[in-house]
Amino acid sequence: MILITGGAGYIGSQVNKLINENGYNTIIIDNLSTGNKRMVKWGEFVEGDISDENLMDTVFNKYDIECVMHFAANAYVGESIENPNKYYYNNVIKSIKLLGLMLRNNINNIIFSSTCATYGEPKVIPITEEETQNPINPYGMTKMIIEKAIMDYSNGHDINFVILRYFNAAGADSSGIIGELHNPETHLIPKAVRAILKNNPIQVYGNKYKTKDGTAIRDYIHVEDIASAHYLCLQNLLKEKKSSIYNLGNGLGYSVLEIIQSIESISGSNAIIEFKSPRKGDPPMLIGSSNKIENELGWERKYSKLDSIISSAINWESYLMGNDER
């Protein structure tokens, strides 16, 4: 049995779907503060919080948990700057409690959902796992703190771990069953798709970065490819008991304007762009190298061409708009 915290969220639900399709049984714990119960169509769902010791002890005692896949966290850069207390409490304190409960219940395998935000403003592009971590916002800092805690727990308590540092997760499940459904939505692609389809303005934060068109550049990786990496890591961790850290990215960077232009081209609609001041905590460029996981585990990206990402996002947003679910 695999325990998935935050499994009603965007990435956790996609991972839950894939590993169930490949024969694993799952139990999903989510407090639904940002997740959506409708995304949990596989496994057993328990509504609750990972900081609830009685609940977690009950789950650990009831099920034979082989590994914890830990997605539960707050993940908005801007909000983390405005409300760091929320982020340090939810992302750090609760994760530390989870690690302690794992120890208490003799669970020693964890896959942790981390982020490229731990790198801050990198000196070398593309970013490898050896790049110095220097977060420039509380969100990235809280994720880095838990990374370090997991490493310390590994050294002191024989915890086996995989840490996955995502770049920009994007797109939707190709079957159309699940997808990105945040409230509020802060990610560029779903916001831009919906704005363009509804002929509303799309805000672009910053147009004077030292990039090819002045807008920020990011590395977008399809959520199904992220899920496949988790599946490979789960198999390897349970078999080899070897701790690892991997980047999950596309190795390519696209500017905000390039994303908008792609949406325009595929949708046949024109964007109304409003340029705004840059947001605090946003570096000008983040592009990742995923050579390590490719070489060690044979991970392949099957869905992460930009047109594939945008097309799946348009299909998902069109479905949501048609069913008034945003």
HELIX and SHEET records of a PDB file:
HELIX    1   1 TYR A   10  GLU A   21  1                                  12    
HELIX    2   2 LYS A   37  MET A   39  5                                   3    
HELIX    3   3 GLU A   53  LYS A   62  1                                  10    
HELIX    4   4 VAL A   77  GLU A   82  1                                   6    
HELIX    5   5 PRO A   84  TYR A   87  1                                   4    
HELIX    6   6 TYR A   88  ILE A   93  3                                   6    
HELIX    7   7 LYS A   94  ARG A  104  1                                  11    
HELIX    8   8 CYS A  116  TYR A  119  5                                   4    
HELIX    9   9 PRO A  138  HIS A  157  1                                  20    
HELIX   10  10 LEU A  188  LEU A  197  1                                  10    
HELIX   11  11 VAL A  223  GLU A  240  1                                  18    
HELIX   12  12 VAL A  256  SER A  267  1                                  12    
HELIX   13  13 ASN A  291  LEU A  297  1                                   7    
HELIX   14  14 LEU A  306  GLY A  322  1                                  17    
SHEET    1   A 7 GLU A  44  GLU A  47  0                                        
SHEET    2   A 7 THR A  26  ASP A  30  1                                        
SHEET    3   A 7 ILE A   2  THR A   5  1                                        
SHEET    4   A 7 CYS A  67  HIS A  70  1                                        
SHEET    5   A 7 ASN A 109  THR A 115  1                                        
SHEET    6   A 7 ASN A 160  TYR A 166  1                                        
SHEET    7   A 7 SER A 244  LEU A 248  1                                        
SHEET    1   B 2 ASN A 168  ALA A 170  0                                        
SHEET    2   B 2 TYR A 220  HIS A 222  1                                        
SHEET    1   C 2 PRO A 201  TYR A 205  0                                        
SHEET    2   C 2 ILE A 272  LYS A 276  1                                        
SHEET    1   D 3 TYR A 254  SER A 255  0                                        
SHEET    2   D 3 ILE A 217  ARG A 218 -1                                        
SHEET    3   D 3 MET A 285  LEU A 286  1                                        
END                                                                             
